[in-house]
Amino acid sequence: MALANSMEAIEARARELGRDLDSVDLDSITLPPGEDFGIASDDEDLLQNEDIPELEMGFANIIVVDNLPVVPPEKYEKLENVIRKIYSQIGVIKEGGLWMPTHPETKKTYGYCFIEYNTPQEAEVAREKTNGYKLDKAHIFAVNMFDDFDKYMKVPDEWAPAEIKPYTPGENLLKWLTDDKARDQFVIRAGTFTEVYWNDARRAMPELVYQKQYWTDSYIQWSPLGTHLATVHRQGAQVWGGDDKFVRLMRFAHPQVKLIDFSPGEKYLITYSSQEPSNPRDTHRVVLNIFDVRTGKVMRDFKGSADEFTTGGSMGVSGVSWPVFRWGGGKDDKYFARLGKNVISVYETETFSLLDKKSLKVENVVDFSWSPTDPIISLFVPELGGGNQPARVSLFQIPGKEEIRQKNLFSVSDCKMYWQNNGEYLAVQVDRYTKTKKSIYTGFELFRIKERDIPIEVFELENKNDKIIAFAWEPKGHRFAVIHGDGPKPDISFYAMRADKNNVSVSRVVKLTTLKGKQANALFWSPAGRFIVLAGLKGFNGQLEFFNVDDLETMATGEHFMATDIMWDPTGRFLATAVTSVHEMENGFVIWSFNGKQIYKISKDHFYQFQWRPRPPSLLTPEKEDDIAKNLKRYSKKYEQEDQDVYNQVDEEERKRRTRLQEEWESWVAKWKQLHEEERSYRMELRGGEDSDKEEETEFKEIEAEELVDVTEETVAFDLDQD
């Protein structure tokens, strides 16, 4: 049907152009050579002559164990079991992955064997740990990687000095952090262009750093510390970095990749793709690769049906939860985990295999999350047996998998877990049924992770029946905010986890204040704490309130109509609000100061993304940061003078701009006056010698004319007899 419709359209177009399709000899048409018929692809950087790296397979997961005992056939099985016992403690040996060759005539072993592991990392660890292992006095293992034999066979018989290549400095991936104006960068994607800018708040405008058309096929993403910018393409993903040119640093081959995720320390990149099944009854086929960001090497891959990756997390594509793997253990990238049926599978990145070769078994577990700073997992198990077995929240320490804290919960409807970004607190929001089970009320279980024995405090709002709309911890602080209420304008309450009593800090929850009737449904704390934006998105049409929690006062209010996204810069100095292409109109972004002053506004058609470039953690100690905060006036004098110099420069530039415009205007007027004077004689000739330029000789007369438009006569007869 589609073909018929298209042919009808072609024939109609041919008739419009006066062309007879029957007279066209299709065989005489010669198309340009090549699969693309000479039409360059938008993705030119990926499709040029450079070869796309293929996934490394080879024999990197195989080791050769030498100096084994030479045994007859009757002792073969015993020796095999001994070797398997030793090497299966290190990693998973593939099925049929242990082979000891034997002599074809005597059937005795040769004294060596081959062992194939699941991953190259397991094989490398096995070589390191067992090379030199003493089985007995006469047999000390000599273990090598199978790939090493090929490398050593290529060593030439004659020695030749190594070629010394000249040093070429690499890209400075942290150069942007040394900006003398201490500015932050952001990236936007609008239309077919991706652009990186400096946020130049002093000049109230962005400064372009780099621009590229068709840089990505779908979306872009900064790495967590801001070192790399990742782009996603049909053939895989790429990372870029450098000073201001953003050179390509590495490619990661993964056809039809749809999603990517960095590890917190930027060491690894996870890529995801799914393929539709040939049989409609089957689910999508999922492939996940874990790459080393620096080398581009595949460290581990996972393959399976979409059903195997749909447990927990927020929905990604094809019904698969994303991220599938959740990173933990701080910035060291030591562990990652995924949720399965009745298990949490924790992997370690030394060998990229299961920690202790087995998953953490937790019956009916439905969700888990990592502490942002420590290798601690919090997990939630709902009620079982119709309430006979209570729900619970547990904390497990990794790598030992010890349960370090547990709290049973009763009559639970739902549960959400919120970690504070320093890992000091865990808030568990618990929705519970009332006794009649006709309604639900909400409370919080607050875990103090850093304190001895991890005490738990039960916390409820003054009106526990209030609906909880949003909850957010203060970064680098001890406070939290809650939006609650059932009306069109909910309340917002602030609490602290510590109270000062007789100049002594006491660990207990105290209420700071409640703001009544606010047009807000989302909370955005500054990364530096202290300041928070109370935002009204969606139905509230972009209402903004900038609030100082230290002074408990509103600094400013504003509005970005139809705003879809709100993002603080990594320093907490500026806020960006954006309207993306979710809406057809008003696309663009606005930059605000921390206290609610609008700095500048940029409109962009087809606006898709805005992302601040993250910064790595500060190198200053907490004590040094406190000292700077206490002596800020002393440090600020230098920067106040710099600000004044910039403002003076801006004023001078504005003065020069106005002077230039005035000069251009005067030049334009003089030009036309001269032309007018040159044409004076011609005008007089046309007017019979009259000089119309002399305005003083012109007489003006005002004439008033009266015009009678209509007259209507009406005769009225009176009956005099009736007077």
LINWOSUL-V111358 format. One record per residue. N is the residue number from 1. RES is the residue in three letters. PHI is phi in whole degrees, -180 to 180 (NA if undefined). BURIAL is # if it has 16 or more other ideal C-beta (glycine too) atoms within 10 Angstrom, else .. Layout:
BEGIN
((N,RES,PHI,BURIAL) (N,RES,PHI,BURIAL))
END
This chain:
BEGIN
((1,MET,NA,.) (2,ALA,-64,.) (3,LEU,-65,.) (4,ALA,-63,.) (5,ASN,-62,.) (6,SER,-67,.) (7,MET,-67,.) (8,GLU,-61,.) (9,ALA,-66,.) (10,ILE,-65,.) (11,GLU,-64,.) (12,ALA,-64,.) (13,ARG,-65,.) (14,ALA,-64,.) (15,ARG,-65,.) (16,GLU,-62,.) (17,LEU,-88,.) (18,GLY,73,.) (19,ARG,-107,.) (20,ASP,-103,.) (21,LEU,-65,.) (22,ASP,-66,.) (23,SER,-88,.) (24,VAL,-86,.) (25,ASP,-93,.) (26,LEU,-64,.) (27,ASP,-68,.) (28,SER,-84,.) (29,ILE,-81,.) (30,THR,-109,.) (31,LEU,-85,.) (32,PRO,-60,.) (33,PRO,-70,.) (34,GLY,100,.) (35,GLU,-66,.) (36,ASP,-94,.) (37,PHE,55,.) (38,GLY,80,.) (39,ILE,-97,.) (40,ALA,-68,.) (41,SER,-79,.) (42,ASP,-62,.) (43,ASP,-88,#) (44,GLU,-64,.) (45,ASP,-66,#) (46,LEU,-86,#) (47,LEU,-103,#) (48,GLN,-77,.) (49,ASN,-72,.) (50,GLU,-66,.) (51,ASP,-78,.) (52,ILE,-81,.) (53,PRO,-63,.) (54,GLU,-90,.) (55,LEU,-65,.) (56,GLU,-77,.) (57,MET,-114,.) (58,GLY,60,.) (59,PHE,-120,#) (60,ALA,-70,#) (61,ASN,-99,#) (62,ILE,-116,#) (63,ILE,-117,#) (64,VAL,-117,#) (65,VAL,-104,#) (66,ASP,-109,.) (67,ASN,68,.) (68,LEU,-83,#) (69,PRO,-63,.) (70,VAL,-90,.) (71,VAL,-124,#) (72,PRO,-77,.) (73,PRO,-57,.) (74,GLU,-69,.) (75,LYS,-106,.) (76,TYR,-60,.) (77,GLU,-64,.) (78,LYS,-64,.) (79,LEU,-64,#) (80,GLU,-61,#) (81,ASN,-65,.) (82,VAL,-64,.) (83,ILE,-64,#) (84,ARG,-62,.) (85,LYS,-63,.) (86,ILE,-68,#) (87,TYR,-88,#) (88,SER,-76,.) (89,GLN,-73,.) (90,ILE,-93,#) (91,GLY,-163,#) (92,VAL,-89,.) (93,ILE,-84,#) (94,LYS,-62,.) (95,GLU,-63,.) (96,GLY,73,.) (97,GLY,-91,#) (98,LEU,-119,#) (99,TRP,-136,.) (100,MET,-112,#) (101,PRO,-64,.) (102,THR,-126,#) (103,HIS,-70,.) (104,PRO,-64,.) (105,GLU,-99,.) (106,THR,-83,.) (107,LYS,66,.) (108,LYS,-81,.) (109,THR,-73,#) (110,TYR,-88,.) (111,GLY,97,.) (112,TYR,-150,#) (113,CYS,-149,#) (114,PHE,-114,.) (115,ILE,-128,#) (116,GLU,-111,#) (117,TYR,-97,#) (118,ASN,-69,#) (119,THR,-130,#) (120,PRO,-61,#) (121,GLN,-66,#) (122,GLU,-63,#) (123,ALA,-64,#) (124,GLU,-64,#) (125,VAL,-65,#) (126,ALA,-62,#) (127,ARG,-64,#) (128,GLU,-65,.) (129,LYS,-83,.) (130,THR,-113,#) (131,ASN,-67,.) (132,GLY,93,.) (133,TYR,-66,.) (134,LYS,-97,.) (135,LEU,-73,#) (136,ASP,-157,.) (137,LYS,-61,.) (138,ALA,-96,.) (139,HIS,-133,.) (140,ILE,-114,.) (141,PHE,-63,#) (142,ALA,-119,.) (143,VAL,-114,#) (144,ASN,-137,.) (145,MET,-76,#) (146,PHE,-60,#) (147,ASP,-65,#) (148,ASP,-67,.) (149,PHE,-62,.) (150,ASP,-64,.) (151,LYS,-65,.) (152,TYR,-72,.) (153,MET,-69,.) (154,LYS,-86,.) (155,VAL,-69,.) (156,PRO,-67,.) (157,ASP,-70,.) (158,GLU,-103,.) (159,TRP,-76,.) (160,ALA,-136,.) (161,PRO,-63,.) (162,ALA,-67,.) (163,GLU,-77,.) (164,ILE,-91,.) (165,LYS,-87,.) (166,PRO,-65,.) (167,TYR,-73,.) (168,THR,-121,.) (169,PRO,-64,.) (170,GLY,-83,.) (171,GLU,-71,.) (172,ASN,-84,.) (173,LEU,-77,.) (174,LEU,-115,.) (175,LYS,-59,.) (176,TRP,-63,#) (177,LEU,-75,.) (178,THR,-98,.) (179,ASP,-55,.) (180,ASP,-69,.) (181,LYS,-99,.) (182,ALA,56,.) (183,ARG,-87,#) (184,ASP,-107,#) (185,GLN,-105,#) (186,PHE,-144,#) (187,VAL,-121,#) (188,ILE,-129,#) (189,ARG,-130,#) (190,ALA,-140,#) (191,GLY,62,.) (192,THR,-99,.) (193,PHE,-107,.) (194,THR,-119,#) (195,GLU,-135,#) (196,VAL,-109,#) (197,TYR,-129,#) (198,TRP,-86,#) (199,ASN,-89,#) (200,ASP,-96,#) (201,ALA,-70,#) (202,ARG,-63,#) (203,ARG,-96,#) (204,ALA,55,.) (205,MET,-166,.) (206,PRO,-82,#) (207,GLU,-116,.) (208,LEU,-67,.) (209,VAL,-103,#) (210,TYR,-156,#) (211,GLN,-139,.) (212,LYS,-150,.) (213,GLN,-91,.) (214,TYR,55,.) (215,TRP,-74,#) (216,THR,-140,#) (217,ASP,-88,.) (218,SER,-136,.) (219,TYR,-150,#) (220,ILE,-127,#) (221,GLN,-157,#) (222,TRP,-75,#) (223,SER,-74,#) (224,PRO,-59,#) (225,LEU,-104,#) (226,GLY,82,#) (227,THR,-73,#) (228,HIS,-122,#) (229,LEU,-116,#) (230,ALA,-100,#) (231,THR,-121,#) (232,VAL,-117,#) (233,HIS,-133,#) (234,ARG,-64,.) (235,GLN,-89,#) (236,GLY,155,#) (237,ALA,-115,#) (238,GLN,-138,#) (239,VAL,-121,#) (240,TRP,-128,#) (241,GLY,-174,#) (242,GLY,130,#) (243,ASP,-75,.) (244,ASP,-139,.) (245,LYS,-104,.) (246,PHE,51,#) (247,VAL,-79,.) (248,ARG,-74,.) (249,LEU,-98,#) (250,MET,-162,#) (251,ARG,-113,#) (252,PHE,-130,#) (253,ALA,-73,#) (254,HIS,-158,#) (255,PRO,-58,.) (256,GLN,60,.) (257,VAL,-65,#) (258,LYS,-118,#) (259,LEU,-135,#) (260,ILE,-137,#) (261,ASP,-154,#) (262,PHE,-87,#) (263,SER,-76,#) (264,PRO,-57,#) (265,GLY,-93,#) (266,GLU,68,#) (267,LYS,-78,#) (268,TYR,-131,#) (269,LEU,-130,#) (270,ILE,-101,#) (271,THR,-117,#) (272,TYR,-135,#) (273,SER,-145,#) (274,SER,-138,#) (275,GLN,-125,.) (276,GLU,-66,.) (277,PRO,-76,.) (278,SER,-72,.) (279,ASN,-97,.) (280,PRO,-59,.) (281,ARG,-76,.) (282,ASP,-84,.) (283,THR,-94,#) (284,HIS,-61,#) (285,ARG,-92,#) (286,VAL,-110,#) (287,VAL,-130,#) (288,LEU,-124,#) (289,ASN,-118,#) (290,ILE,-112,#) (291,PHE,-104,#) (292,ASP,-80,.) (293,VAL,-64,#) (294,ARG,-74,.) (295,THR,-101,.) (296,GLY,79,#) (297,LYS,-83,#) (298,VAL,-77,#) (299,MET,-88,#) (300,ARG,-167,#) (301,ASP,-127,.) (302,PHE,-131,#) (303,LYS,-134,.) (304,GLY,169,.) (305,SER,-80,.) (306,ALA,-62,#) (307,ASP,-61,.) (308,GLU,-75,#) (309,PHE,-123,#) (310,THR,-105,#) (311,THR,-90,#) (312,GLY,72,#) (313,GLY,77,#) (314,SER,-87,.) (315,MET,-70,.) (316,GLY,-105,#) (317,VAL,-122,.) (318,SER,56,#) (319,GLY,77,.) (320,VAL,-86,#) (321,SER,-70,#) (322,TRP,-135,#) (323,PRO,-76,#) (324,VAL,-66,#) (325,PHE,-106,#) (326,ARG,-115,#) (327,TRP,-87,#) (328,GLY,-142,#) (329,GLY,79,#) (330,GLY,76,#) (331,LYS,-90,#) (332,ASP,-81,.) (333,ASP,57,#) (334,LYS,-86,#) (335,TYR,-135,#) (336,PHE,-144,#) (337,ALA,-145,#) (338,ARG,-139,#) (339,LEU,-93,#) (340,GLY,-124,#) (341,LYS,-77,.) (342,ASN,66,.) (343,VAL,-146,#) (344,ILE,-120,#) (345,SER,-92,.) (346,VAL,-105,#) (347,TYR,-115,#) (348,GLU,-113,#) (349,THR,-86,#) (350,GLU,-71,.) (351,THR,-122,#) (352,PHE,56,#) (353,SER,-124,#) (354,LEU,-59,#) (355,LEU,-63,#) (356,ASP,59,.) (357,LYS,63,.) (358,LYS,-154,.) (359,SER,-82,#) (360,LEU,-82,#) (361,LYS,-86,.) (362,VAL,-138,#) (363,GLU,-61,.) (364,ASN,69,.) (365,VAL,-64,#) (366,VAL,-119,.) (367,ASP,-160,#) (368,PHE,-154,#) (369,SER,-153,#) (370,TRP,-93,#) (371,SER,-65,#) (372,PRO,-67,#) (373,THR,-123,#) (374,ASP,-129,.) (375,PRO,-77,#) (376,ILE,-125,#) (377,ILE,-109,#) (378,SER,-105,#) (379,LEU,-138,#) (380,PHE,-125,#) (381,VAL,-121,#) (382,PRO,-74,#) (383,GLU,-65,#) (384,LEU,-126,.) (385,GLY,64,.) (386,GLY,66,.) (387,GLY,101,.) (388,ASN,-67,.) (389,GLN,-109,.) (390,PRO,-67,#) (391,ALA,-71,#) (392,ARG,-155,#) (393,VAL,-116,#) (394,SER,-127,#) (395,LEU,-115,#) (396,PHE,-120,#) (397,GLN,-91,.) (398,ILE,-109,#) (399,PRO,-92,.) (400,GLY,-72,.) (401,LYS,61,#) (402,GLU,-85,.) (403,GLU,-80,.) (404,ILE,-100,.) (405,ARG,-164,#) (406,GLN,-148,.) (407,LYS,-137,#) (408,ASN,-81,.) (409,LEU,-130,#) (410,PHE,-117,.) (411,SER,54,#) (412,VAL,-88,#) (413,SER,-94,.) (414,ASP,-155,.) (415,CYS,-149,#) (416,LYS,-130,#) (417,MET,-118,#) (418,TYR,-127,#) (419,TRP,-89,#) (420,GLN,-75,#) (421,ASN,-66,#) (422,ASN,-89,#) (423,GLY,73,#) (424,GLU,-83,#) (425,TYR,-134,#) (426,LEU,-130,#) (427,ALA,-104,#) (428,VAL,-111,#) (429,GLN,-85,#) (430,VAL,-117,#) (431,ASP,-93,#) (432,ARG,-119,#) (433,TYR,-80,.) (434,THR,-73,.) (435,LYS,-61,.) (436,THR,-82,.) (437,LYS,60,.) (438,LYS,-96,.) (439,SER,-145,.) (440,ILE,-130,.) (441,TYR,-127,#) (442,THR,-124,#) (443,GLY,-139,#) (444,PHE,-128,#) (445,GLU,-109,#) (446,LEU,-105,#) (447,PHE,-95,#) (448,ARG,-98,#) (449,ILE,-66,#) (450,LYS,-83,.) (451,GLU,-89,.) (452,ARG,-62,.) (453,ASP,65,.) (454,ILE,50,#) (455,PRO,-65,.) (456,ILE,-121,#) (457,GLU,-117,.) (458,VAL,-85,.) (459,PHE,-132,#) (460,GLU,-133,.) (461,LEU,-69,#) (462,GLU,-60,.) (463,ASN,-111,.) (464,LYS,-70,.) (465,ASN,-85,.) (466,ASP,-62,#) (467,LYS,-75,.) (468,ILE,-88,#) (469,ILE,-93,#) (470,ALA,-156,#) (471,PHE,-138,#) (472,ALA,-155,#) (473,TRP,-80,#) (474,GLU,-78,#) (475,PRO,-64,#) (476,LYS,56,#) (477,GLY,-153,#) (478,HIS,-125,#) (479,ARG,-117,#) (480,PHE,-146,#) (481,ALA,-126,#) (482,VAL,-135,#) (483,ILE,-98,#) (484,HIS,-145,#) (485,GLY,134,#) (486,ASP,-110,.) (487,GLY,-82,.) (488,PRO,-67,.) (489,LYS,-122,.) (490,PRO,-75,#) (491,ASP,-97,#) (492,ILE,-129,#) (493,SER,-116,#) (494,PHE,-117,#) (495,TYR,-134,#) (496,ALA,-123,#) (497,MET,-84,#) (498,ARG,-133,.) (499,ALA,-130,.) (500,ASP,-91,.) (501,LYS,-130,.) (502,ASN,56,.) (503,ASN,63,.) (504,VAL,-121,.) (505,SER,-78,.) (506,VAL,-114,.) (507,SER,-83,.) (508,ARG,-159,.) (509,VAL,-79,.) (510,VAL,-129,.) (511,LYS,-84,.) (512,LEU,-95,.) (513,THR,-170,.) (514,THR,-130,.) (515,LEU,-98,#) (516,LYS,-89,.) (517,GLY,55,.) (518,LYS,-106,#) (519,GLN,-86,#) (520,ALA,-147,#) (521,ASN,-140,#) (522,ALA,-149,#) (523,LEU,-120,#) (524,PHE,-134,#) (525,TRP,-74,#) (526,SER,-65,#) (527,PRO,-58,#) (528,ALA,-91,#) (529,GLY,79,#) (530,ARG,74,#) (531,PHE,-106,#) (532,ILE,-143,#) (533,VAL,-106,#) (534,LEU,-95,#) (535,ALA,-112,#) (536,GLY,-111,#) (537,LEU,-100,#) (538,LYS,56,.) (539,GLY,-63,.) (540,PHE,-91,#) (541,ASN,60,.) (542,GLY,85,#) (543,GLN,-74,#) (544,LEU,-131,#) (545,GLU,-132,#) (546,PHE,-94,#) (547,PHE,-120,#) (548,ASN,-97,.) (549,VAL,-77,#) (550,ASP,-64,.) (551,ASP,-96,.) (552,LEU,53,.) (553,GLU,-144,.) (554,THR,-82,.) (555,MET,-86,.) (556,ALA,-168,.) (557,THR,-126,.) (558,GLY,-158,#) (559,GLU,-151,#) (560,HIS,-123,#) (561,PHE,-57,.) (562,MET,67,#) (563,ALA,-57,#) (564,THR,-109,#) (565,ASP,-138,#) (566,ILE,-134,#) (567,MET,-143,#) (568,TRP,-80,#) (569,ASP,-72,#) (570,PRO,-63,#) (571,THR,-94,#) (572,GLY,79,#) (573,ARG,-89,#) (574,PHE,-135,#) (575,LEU,-126,#) (576,ALA,-114,#) (577,THR,-118,#) (578,ALA,-139,#) (579,VAL,-114,#) (580,THR,-91,#) (581,SER,-71,#) (582,VAL,-56,.) (583,HIS,-103,.) (584,GLU,-78,.) (585,MET,-117,.) (586,GLU,63,.) (587,ASN,-67,#) (588,GLY,146,#) (589,PHE,-144,#) (590,VAL,-128,#) (591,ILE,-106,#) (592,TRP,-117,#) (593,SER,-79,.) (594,PHE,-62,#) (595,ASN,-100,.) (596,GLY,95,#) (597,LYS,-89,.) (598,GLN,-74,#) (599,ILE,-87,#) (600,TYR,-161,.) (601,LYS,-131,.) (602,ILE,-124,#) (603,SER,-98,.) (604,LYS,-142,#) (605,ASP,-74,.) (606,HIS,51,.) (607,PHE,-90,#) (608,TYR,-107,#) (609,GLN,-144,#) (610,PHE,-138,#) (611,GLN,-143,#) (612,TRP,-69,#) (613,ARG,-80,#) (614,PRO,-65,#) (615,ARG,-115,#) (616,PRO,-70,.) (617,PRO,-59,.) (618,SER,-64,.) (619,LEU,-84,.) (620,LEU,-77,.) (621,THR,-76,.) (622,PRO,-56,.) (623,GLU,-66,.) (624,LYS,-67,.) (625,GLU,-63,.) (626,ASP,-64,.) (627,ASP,-64,.) (628,ILE,-65,.) (629,ALA,-64,.) (630,LYS,-71,.) (631,ASN,-111,.) (632,LEU,-64,.) (633,LYS,-63,.) (634,ARG,-67,.) (635,TYR,-76,.) (636,SER,-73,.) (637,LYS,-57,.) (638,LYS,-62,.) (639,TYR,-76,.) (640,GLU,-64,.) (641,GLN,-66,.) (642,GLU,-63,.) (643,ASP,-62,.) (644,GLN,-64,.) (645,ASP,-62,.) (646,VAL,-66,.) (647,TYR,-62,.) (648,ASN,-63,.) (649,GLN,-64,.) (650,VAL,-64,.) (651,ASP,-62,.) (652,GLU,-65,.) (653,GLU,-64,.) (654,GLU,-67,.) (655,ARG,-63,.) (656,LYS,-65,.) (657,ARG,-64,.) (658,ARG,-67,.) (659,THR,-62,.) (660,ARG,-63,.) (661,LEU,-64,.) (662,GLN,-65,.) (663,GLU,-64,.) (664,GLU,-64,.) (665,TRP,-65,.) (666,GLU,-64,.) (667,SER,-65,.) (668,TRP,-65,.) (669,VAL,-64,.) (670,ALA,-62,.) (671,LYS,-62,.) (672,TRP,-75,.) (673,LYS,-64,.) (674,GLN,-64,.) (675,LEU,-64,.) (676,HIS,-63,.) (677,GLU,-69,.) (678,GLU,-65,.) (679,GLU,-94,.) (680,ARG,-64,.) (681,SER,-63,.) (682,TYR,-66,.) (683,ARG,-65,.) (684,MET,-64,.) (685,GLU,-62,.) (686,LEU,-66,.) (687,ARG,-99,.) (688,GLY,66,.) (689,GLY,88,.) (690,GLU,-77,.) (691,ASP,-96,.) (692,SER,-74,.) (693,ASP,-77,.) (694,LYS,-86,.) (695,GLU,-70,.) (696,GLU,-70,.) (697,GLU,-88,.) (698,THR,-83,.) (699,GLU,-108,.) (700,PHE,-118,.) (701,LYS,-121,.) (702,GLU,-104,.) (703,ILE,-116,.) (704,GLU,-103,.) (705,ALA,-126,.) (706,GLU,-103,.) (707,GLU,-130,.) (708,LEU,-86,.) (709,VAL,-82,.) (710,ASP,-164,.) (711,VAL,-131,.) (712,THR,-114,.) (713,GLU,-100,.) (714,GLU,-134,.) (715,THR,-103,.) (716,VAL,-115,.) (717,ALA,-97,.) (718,PHE,-107,.) (719,ASP,-92,.) (720,LEU,-62,.) (721,ASP,-70,.) (722,GLN,-91,.) (723,ASP,-67,.))
END
